[in-house]
Structure formats: C-alpha cells, structure tokens
Amino acid sequence: MPVFFRINCCRRIANLQESRIQNLISSQDLLDIIMHTIYLSMMVQVIILFSFVVIGFFMRRKSILPDSTARVLSVLETHLFLPALSFKNLSANFRREMLGQNLLLVLVGVILLIMTLATGYLLSKKFSRQTRIPRNFLFYIFTFPNYGYFGYPVINAVFGEAVLFKTMMLAIPISIAIYSIGVCAINGNSSEMKDKSCRDANSNRQGLPAFILEMAKRPGRNIPPVLVTLALGILWGAARLPMPVAMSEGVSMLATCMGPVAMLLTGVVLAGYAPGMLFVSLRSYIISLVRLLAIPLLFGIVLWSAGLRKEYFMIPIIISAMPVGLNIIIFSEAAGRDSREFARICFISYFLSMFTIPLVFMCLVYLTKSQALLGI
C-alpha cells in the first residue's frame, strides 16, 4: 500500500474517531472543560503577576532597591518598553486588507470605544465628587482595561488563534485610544493634586477635553514617545514594509519587558504601604468591582439589545471585564506623582479578577452557546 494512501487513511480514521468522541461529550461536560481551561489560564497569569509584584514589594521594603527605583522603571516603561510594545502590535496587525475583511469587527470596536469613553466620562464625574482621586485618573481606570495581559492568553487558550485574531482586530480602535487619549488623560493636568482641592472649581471638573487641549498647547514638549511609535506602527503596518530581522528581534525583546517591569514597578510603589494596608481600602474594592462587573454587565445589556451575538457580543464583554491597566502607575511615576493609591487599586483589581473573570466567562458561555466558536 503506498505511503501517501496509508497516511490518508490514518487521517480519515483519526477524524472519524474525533467526531465520535465529540458526539459523546455532553453539553455540560463541554462547559466544564471550557471553565477548567479558563480557570487554569487565568491562574497562570495571576501567579506570574503576583510573583513579580511580591518581588518588587519586598526588595523595596528591605531597601535592596533604592528610592529612585520607581522613577527609573517608569521612565524606562514610558520611553522604551511601552513604545516598543505599541509599535510591535500595530505594525504586525494593522493591515489595510485585514481591515477590509474584518470591517464589521472594527466597527464593533469603534462602538465599544465610544461606549467606554462615555462610560468612563460619566463614572469619573460621579466618583470624583466622592473620592480624593483626580478625575483624569478615574477616567483612565474606568475606560481602559488591561485586556492584553489577561484577555489575550485566556481567549487563545479557550477559543484558539482564530478568535484571538478577531479580538485583536476588534481591539484596534481601543489600542489606538489607549496610546493617545489614555496617555493624554493621565499626563493631562499637573495642577490636579491629591488633596481635596482637586474637587473644587478647578481643572478637575473640566473633563477630558481640558486634558487634550493642555497637551496640544505645547505639542513638541508634551507628545509622549508612545504616540510617535503609535503613528509609526500604523504607517508601517499599512504600508507592509519589511522589517529587518535585527530590528524585529530587538523590538520584540523590548516589548516583552513591558509586562514584567510594570509588575515590579507596582510592587515597588506598593512598598509604601504596610502589607496589612493593601486590603483595607473600601474605595478600591468599589472602584474595582465597578470596573470588573458593573461595566461588563452594562455593555452586555446594550450590545445584546442591539442584536449582536457570538464573537461580536463576546469579545467586547471579555475586553471590558479585564482589570485596571497598569499604565496608570507607569505614567504617574514617570510624571513624579504619588501613585500609591493607584497601585493599591490595581492590586485589588487583579486580586478580585481571579473570581470575576471566570464568572463573566461562565455567564458568556451559557448565554451565547459558545460551541459554535469552538467548532463543536
């Protein structure tokens, strides 16, 4: 029997056996497998994150790291690692033909961006009257989740590379907004102080337009490096320019440093608190639960009512259910601001996400019958 014929027969037998096995798996068993995969993927990310946070925390508490560590790490993040990450992502994924083939996904991403901006604006307006946190930082917390670090690995583990690619396409508008509007919001107004005066009739009530206008007054001085690499990444990807191997490897190495250094930085900043003080902020729990549960629930109601289903419904909810982005710590430290309160919010947000993200995924799986996404 020819070799190619035997190989073809073996493939047919394997496909037939796989089909029979799939037919034997009950719907409940499938959901259990999905939830188990989600939980394992989630725990891997959480363990990695908290390991780096703990290392940074104790190295700073034991004075192994100097007082200037947070400042140095934040400058490296804002001027080197984060620009490299934005350039890598956009130059690799921003393609004109891909935008044409996935136009509906991009449009849903634009809708999601509009919803997140509106929600962040309204929530920051409400919470700024009740807390000492400046409104521009609240705007970032409620608007831009950390979907890259947590969302992408879980989606890839559960649904595969095809859905991961769709997620990255849908997230293009939000990625652009993070590196532009988000950066402008965090860096926007240096007159916003931590004390009560930030809630008076000053720039804290001017909203997002004031942040952008201030950044535009002196563009040469105020444009962050990440915005430059953002524009370069879009142009590079759209033009499909070839990238030399040395350049590609170098950018990838720098981009890989973004996550670990951000987690170390979080631990270094949190070292300003005694260990027992990290969990006692009721305000941090409220803000985190709004970020992790209330916003996804609101978006789910709106998108479901609009008739969106399958990945057009699931992906936006998954993105919106992710914890607070670490950029709020990075850019605060780079600007010389006290970011301990923001670091504590991030810490509690990631701690609670161990329970909220599996809950959100479970609700989505039961609601949308995700077997279609898995090809079963």
C-alpha positions as CSV (number, residue, x, y, z in Angstrom):
1,M,0.0,0.0,0.0
2,P,1.5,3.4,-1.0
3,V,2.7,5.5,1.9
4,F,0.6,8.5,1.0
5,F,-2.5,6.3,0.8
6,R,-1.9,4.8,4.3
7,I,-1.3,8.3,5.7
8,N,-4.6,9.5,4.1
9,C,-6.5,6.5,5.7
10,C,-5.0,7.2,9.1
11,R,-6.1,10.8,8.9
12,R,-9.7,9.8,8.0
13,I,-9.8,7.3,10.9
14,A,-8.5,9.9,13.3
15,N,-11.1,12.4,12.1
16,L,-13.8,9.9,12.4
17,Q,-12.7,9.0,15.9
18,E,-12.5,12.6,16.9
19,S,-16.0,13.2,15.5
20,R,-17.4,10.3,17.5
21,I,-15.7,11.5,20.7
22,Q,-17.1,14.9,20.2
23,N,-20.6,13.5,19.8
24,L,-20.2,11.6,23.1
25,I,-19.3,14.8,25.0
26,S,-22.3,16.2,26.6
27,S,-23.0,19.9,26.6
28,Q,-22.4,20.1,30.4
29,D,-19.1,18.3,30.0
30,L,-18.0,20.7,27.3
31,L,-18.9,23.7,29.5
32,D,-16.9,22.1,32.4
33,I,-13.9,21.7,30.1
34,I,-14.1,25.3,29.0
35,M,-14.4,26.7,32.5
36,H,-11.5,24.5,33.7
37,T,-9.3,25.8,30.8
38,I,-10.3,29.4,31.6
39,Y,-9.5,29.0,35.3
40,L,-6.1,27.4,34.6
41,S,-5.2,30.1,32.1
42,M,-6.3,32.8,34.5
43,M,-4.4,31.4,37.4
44,V,-1.2,31.1,35.4
45,Q,-1.4,34.9,34.6
46,V,-2.3,35.8,38.2
47,I,0.5,33.7,39.7
48,I,3.0,35.3,37.3
49,L,1.7,38.8,38.0
50,F,1.7,38.5,41.8
51,S,5.1,36.9,41.8
52,F,6.7,39.9,40.2
53,V,4.6,42.3,42.4
54,V,5.8,40.4,45.6
55,I,9.4,40.5,44.4
56,G,9.3,44.3,43.8
57,F,7.4,44.8,47.1
58,F,9.9,43.0,49.3
59,M,13.0,44.2,47.5
60,R,11.9,47.8,48.1
61,R,10.7,47.1,51.7
62,K,14.1,45.6,52.5
63,S,15.9,48.6,50.9
64,I,17.6,46.3,48.3
65,L,16.3,48.7,45.7
66,P,17.0,52.5,46.1
67,D,14.4,55.2,46.5
68,S,14.8,56.2,42.8
69,T,13.7,52.7,41.6
70,A,10.1,53.6,40.8
71,R,11.1,56.7,38.9
72,V,13.8,54.9,36.8
73,L,11.5,51.9,36.0
74,S,8.6,54.2,35.0
75,V,10.9,56.2,32.7
76,L,12.1,53.0,31.0
77,E,8.5,51.9,30.6
78,T,7.2,55.2,29.1
79,H,10.2,55.9,26.9
80,L,11.3,52.5,25.8
81,F,9.2,49.4,26.6
82,L,5.7,50.7,26.1
83,P,6.6,52.5,22.8
84,A,8.2,49.2,21.6
85,L,5.1,47.3,22.5
86,S,2.7,49.7,20.7
87,F,4.9,49.6,17.6
88,K,5.2,45.9,17.6
89,N,1.4,45.3,18.0
90,L,0.3,47.8,15.4
91,S,2.9,47.2,12.8
92,A,2.1,43.4,12.9
93,N,-1.7,43.7,13.0
94,F,-2.6,46.9,11.2
95,R,-3.2,45.8,7.6
96,R,-5.5,47.5,5.0
97,E,-6.7,44.2,3.6
98,M,-7.4,42.8,7.1
99,L,-9.4,45.9,7.9
100,G,-11.5,45.3,4.8
101,Q,-12.1,41.6,5.5
102,N,-13.0,42.3,9.2
103,L,-14.7,45.7,8.8
104,L,-17.6,44.6,11.0
105,L,-15.3,43.7,13.8
106,V,-13.5,47.1,13.5
107,L,-16.9,48.9,13.5
108,V,-17.9,47.0,16.7
109,G,-14.6,48.0,18.1
110,V,-15.4,51.6,17.4
111,I,-18.8,51.2,19.0
112,L,-17.1,49.7,22.1
113,L,-14.6,52.6,22.2
114,I,-17.5,55.1,22.1
115,M,-19.2,53.2,24.9
116,T,-16.1,53.0,27.1
117,L,-15.3,56.7,26.6
118,A,-18.8,57.7,27.5
119,T,-18.9,55.4,30.5
120,G,-15.5,56.5,31.7
121,Y,-16.5,60.1,31.4
122,L,-19.7,59.7,33.4
123,L,-18.3,57.4,36.1
124,S,-15.2,59.6,36.6
125,K,-17.5,62.6,37.0
126,K,-19.5,60.8,39.7
127,F,-16.6,59.3,41.6
128,S,-14.5,62.4,41.5
129,R,-17.1,64.1,43.8
130,Q,-16.8,61.2,46.3
131,T,-13.1,60.5,46.4
132,R,-9.7,62.3,46.5
133,I,-8.6,60.7,43.3
134,P,-8.2,63.2,40.4
135,R,-10.8,62.8,37.7
136,N,-8.4,62.2,34.9
137,F,-7.1,59.1,36.6
138,L,-10.6,57.9,37.4
139,F,-11.3,58.4,33.7
140,Y,-8.5,56.1,32.8
141,I,-9.4,53.5,35.4
142,F,-13.0,53.2,34.1
143,T,-12.2,53.5,30.4
144,F,-9.1,51.4,29.6
145,P,-8.8,47.8,31.0
146,N,-5.7,45.6,30.8
147,Y,-7.2,43.3,28.1
148,G,-3.8,42.5,26.6
149,Y,-2.1,40.8,29.5
150,F,-5.2,38.9,30.8
151,G,-7.6,38.8,27.9
152,Y,-5.4,37.5,25.1
153,P,-3.9,34.5,26.9
154,V,-7.4,33.3,28.1
155,I,-9.0,33.8,24.7
156,N,-6.2,32.0,23.0
157,A,-6.4,29.0,25.4
158,V,-10.2,28.7,25.2
159,F,-11.1,29.7,21.7
160,G,-7.9,29.4,19.7
161,E,-5.9,31.7,17.4
162,A,-8.7,32.5,15.1
163,V,-10.8,34.1,17.8
164,L,-7.7,35.7,19.2
165,F,-7.0,37.4,15.9
166,K,-10.6,38.6,15.8
167,T,-10.1,40.0,19.3
168,M,-7.0,41.9,18.2
169,M,-8.8,43.3,15.2
170,L,-11.8,44.5,17.3
171,A,-9.4,46.0,19.8
172,I,-7.5,48.1,17.3
173,P,-9.6,51.3,18.0
174,I,-9.2,50.8,21.7
175,S,-5.4,50.2,21.4
176,I,-5.1,53.5,19.5
177,A,-7.2,55.3,22.1
178,I,-5.1,53.9,25.0
179,Y,-1.9,55.2,23.4
180,S,-3.4,58.6,22.6
181,I,-6.4,59.6,24.6
182,G,-5.4,57.5,27.6
183,V,-1.9,58.9,27.7
184,C,-3.2,62.4,27.3
185,A,-5.7,61.8,30.2
186,I,-3.0,60.6,32.6
187,N,-0.5,63.3,31.7
188,G,-3.1,65.9,31.2
189,N,-3.2,68.3,34.1
190,S,-0.4,68.6,36.6
191,S,-2.5,71.1,38.7
192,E,-4.7,68.2,39.9
193,M,-3.4,67.4,43.3
194,K,-4.2,64.6,45.7
195,D,-5.9,66.7,48.3
196,K,-9.4,67.9,48.5
197,S,-8.8,70.9,46.3
198,C,-8.8,68.7,43.2
199,R,-12.6,68.5,43.6
200,D,-13.1,72.3,43.7
201,A,-13.9,74.5,40.8
202,N,-10.6,73.9,39.1
203,S,-9.4,71.8,36.2
204,N,-10.7,68.6,37.8
205,R,-14.2,69.4,36.5
206,Q,-13.1,70.4,33.0
207,G,-13.3,66.8,31.8
208,L,-11.3,65.1,29.0
209,P,-11.3,68.0,26.5
210,A,-9.2,70.0,29.0
211,F,-6.6,67.3,29.2
212,I,-6.3,67.1,25.4
213,L,-6.2,70.9,25.0
214,E,-3.4,71.2,27.5
215,M,-1.4,68.5,25.7
216,A,-2.0,70.4,22.4
217,K,-0.7,73.7,23.8
218,R,3.0,72.7,23.5
219,P,3.0,69.6,21.2
220,G,6.7,69.4,20.8
221,R,7.1,69.1,24.6
222,N,4.1,67.1,25.6
223,I,3.8,64.4,23.0
224,P,4.8,61.1,24.7
225,P,7.1,58.8,22.8
226,V,4.4,56.1,22.7
227,L,2.3,58.4,20.4
228,V,5.2,58.6,18.0
229,T,5.6,54.9,17.8
230,L,1.8,54.5,17.5
231,A,1.8,56.6,14.3
232,L,4.9,54.8,13.0
233,G,3.3,51.4,13.8
234,I,0.1,52.2,11.9
235,L,2.1,53.6,8.9
236,W,4.5,50.6,8.9
237,G,1.7,48.1,9.1
238,A,-0.5,49.8,6.5
239,A,2.5,50.0,4.0
240,R,3.5,46.4,4.8
241,L,7.1,47.5,4.9
242,P,9.6,44.7,5.5
243,M,11.4,44.8,8.9
244,P,15.0,43.7,9.3
245,V,15.5,40.7,11.5
246,A,17.7,42.6,13.9
247,M,15.1,45.3,14.3
248,S,12.2,42.9,14.7
249,E,14.0,40.9,17.4
250,G,15.1,44.0,19.2
251,V,11.7,45.5,19.3
252,S,10.2,42.2,20.4
253,M,12.7,41.9,23.3
254,L,11.9,45.4,24.4
255,A,8.2,44.8,24.2
256,T,8.5,41.6,26.3
257,C,10.0,43.7,29.1
258,M,6.8,45.8,29.4
259,G,4.7,43.4,31.5
260,P,7.4,42.2,34.0
261,V,8.8,45.6,34.6
262,A,5.3,47.1,35.1
263,M,4.6,44.4,37.7
264,L,7.9,45.0,39.5
265,L,7.1,48.8,39.5
266,T,3.7,48.0,41.0
267,G,5.3,46.1,43.8
268,V,7.9,48.9,44.4
269,V,5.2,51.5,44.6
270,L,3.0,49.3,46.9
271,A,6.0,49.1,49.3
272,G,5.0,52.5,50.6
273,Y,2.1,50.7,52.4
274,A,2.4,48.3,55.2
275,P,1.4,44.8,54.0
276,G,-1.9,44.9,56.0
277,M,-2.9,48.2,54.5
278,L,-3.1,46.8,50.9
279,F,-6.5,45.2,51.5
280,V,-8.3,47.7,53.8
281,S,-9.4,50.4,51.2
282,L,-13.1,50.1,50.7
283,R,-13.0,52.6,47.9
284,S,-10.5,50.5,46.0
285,Y,-12.9,47.5,46.2
286,I,-15.9,49.6,45.0
287,I,-13.9,51.0,42.1
288,S,-12.5,47.6,41.1
289,L,-15.9,45.9,41.2
290,V,-17.4,48.6,39.0
291,R,-14.5,48.1,36.6
292,L,-14.8,44.3,36.7
293,L,-18.5,43.6,36.9
294,A,-20.8,46.7,36.5
295,I,-19.2,47.9,33.3
296,P,-19.3,44.5,31.5
297,L,-22.9,44.0,32.7
298,L,-23.9,47.4,31.3
299,F,-22.2,46.8,28.0
300,G,-23.7,43.3,27.7
301,I,-27.2,44.7,28.1
302,V,-26.6,47.3,25.5
303,L,-24.9,45.0,22.9
304,W,-27.4,42.2,23.4
305,S,-30.3,44.6,23.0
306,A,-28.6,45.9,19.8
307,G,-28.8,42.3,18.3
308,L,-25.1,41.5,18.5
309,R,-24.3,37.8,19.0
310,K,-21.4,35.3,19.0
311,E,-17.9,36.9,18.8
312,Y,-19.4,40.3,18.1
313,F,-21.0,40.1,21.6
314,M,-18.5,38.0,23.5
315,I,-15.3,39.8,22.6
316,P,-16.4,43.3,23.7
317,I,-17.6,41.9,27.0
318,I,-14.4,40.0,27.6
319,I,-12.3,43.1,26.9
320,S,-14.5,45.2,29.3
321,A,-14.2,42.6,32.1
322,M,-10.5,42.9,32.4
323,P,-8.8,44.6,35.4
324,V,-7.4,48.1,35.6
325,G,-4.5,48.9,33.3
326,L,-1.0,49.3,34.8
327,N,-0.3,52.3,32.7
328,I,-1.9,54.5,35.3
329,I,1.0,53.6,37.6
330,I,3.7,53.8,35.0
331,F,2.8,57.3,33.7
332,S,2.1,58.7,37.2
333,E,5.5,57.7,38.4
334,A,7.1,59.0,35.2
335,A,5.5,62.4,35.9
336,G,6.7,62.4,39.5
337,R,3.2,61.9,41.1
338,D,2.4,59.8,44.1
339,S,0.9,56.6,42.6
340,R,0.4,54.5,45.8
341,E,-3.3,54.8,45.8
342,F,-3.5,53.8,42.1
343,A,-1.2,50.9,42.7
344,R,-3.5,49.7,45.5
345,I,-6.5,49.9,43.2
346,C,-4.6,47.9,40.6
347,F,-3.6,45.3,43.2
348,I,-7.1,44.8,44.5
349,S,-8.4,44.8,40.9
350,Y,-6.1,42.0,39.9
351,F,-6.9,40.1,43.1
352,L,-10.7,40.3,42.5
353,S,-10.3,39.4,38.9
354,M,-9.3,35.8,39.9
355,F,-13.0,35.4,40.8
356,T,-14.8,37.9,38.5
357,I,-13.3,36.9,35.1
358,P,-14.2,33.2,35.4
359,L,-17.7,34.3,36.4
360,V,-18.0,36.6,33.4
361,F,-16.7,33.8,31.1
362,M,-19.2,31.3,32.6
363,C,-22.1,33.7,32.0
364,L,-21.0,34.3,28.4
365,V,-20.5,30.6,27.7
366,Y,-24.0,29.8,29.0
367,L,-25.6,32.8,27.3
368,T,-24.1,32.5,23.8
369,K,-23.7,28.7,23.5
370,S,-20.0,29.1,22.6
371,Q,-19.8,25.6,21.0
372,A,-20.1,27.4,17.6
373,L,-16.9,29.3,18.3
374,L,-15.1,26.1,19.2
375,G,-16.3,24.4,16.1
376,I,-18.3,21.8,18.0
